[in-house]
């Protein structure tokens, strides 16, 4: 899996929390962590959620392959309560088990092949305690969210604490044969016109794809959600969110 500038270039990583921040998935994951004493955040990014989970006294490990993201995470208030690990979700083995393993922010979608996706699911299974639970999210391909990632529809203004006003936008190309979406992310600084850009690739596995991999990975899904508002999954739902356990 090639390095993605969006997560590995410190200049681009500066925009991550501005664009994402604390959202509905963070709130839901914080709520289901209640009563859990150990958490593995597999794809922790800049560690906003990870640090918040650790603030309640839980044993929390945050794993991410992007050094630039982990550099931000370590300096975050409360980051000293988390054990941060540079690692690949497909292959990492910590020889520890956790009450909750999560993979949020659609991080599952960066794994482009069935083989890679199955490897990540096996990593989840390998780190689950006997009574532990896992949860992750993936966008529903039936909705075709990438169709809205055009410059016209995605254009937005954001404010950087140092650089000031920024014009941001995306573009996207969908390969129907592979299902892979390649999308660009662009940030133009208003005061001097400098532009930062990155090209990324993600895939959109279907509900049927995910169902077919669970047993093979040693996992059992107890509930399928269709959104972070807790709605059950149906074909028109925007999200595919499995919650389950080790088989």
TANORRA-V230775 format. One line per field, one symbol per residue. phi: phi as a letter, one per 40 degrees, with the letter a starting at -180 (. if undefined). psi: psi as a letter, one per 40 degrees, with the letter a starting at -180 (. if undefined). burial: b if it has 9 or more other C-alpha atoms within 8 Angstrom, else e. A space follows every 10 residues. Layout:
phi: ???
psi: ???
burial: ???
//
This chain:
phi: .ccbddbbcd cccdcccccb gcbccccccc cccdgcbabb cchcfcgccd ccccccgccb bbbacccccc ccccccdgcc cbccbcaccc bcbcfbbbca bbabgfcdcc ccbccccccc cccdccbccd bcbbaabacc cccgdccccb dcccdabbbc cbcgcbcbab aabbccccgc bbbbbbbbcc cbgdbbaabb babbccdcdc dccccccgbb ccabcbaccg cccaccccbb bcbaacc
psi: hihhddeehd ddddeddddc ahaddddddd deehehehhh hgfebeeddd ddddeeeihh hhhiehdddd ddddeihede eihhhhihed ehhefiiidh higaffddee heiddddddd ddddddehid eiiihiihih dddfdddefi dddehihihh ddeahhhiii iihhhdddeh hhiihhhhhd deeihhiihi hiigiidddd ddddddefih hdihieieee iihideidih ghhaii.
burial: eeebbbbbbb ebbebbebee ebeebbbbeb eebeebebbb bbbbbbbbbb bbbbbeebbb bbbbbbbbbb bbbbebebbe bbebebbbbb beeeeeebbb bbbbebbbbb bbeeebbbbb bbbbbebbbe ebbbbbbbbb beeeebeebb beebbeebbb eeebbbbbbb bbebeeeebb bbbbbbbbbb eeeeebbbbb bbbbbbeeeb eebbbebbbb beebbbbbee ebbeeebbbb bbbbbbe
//
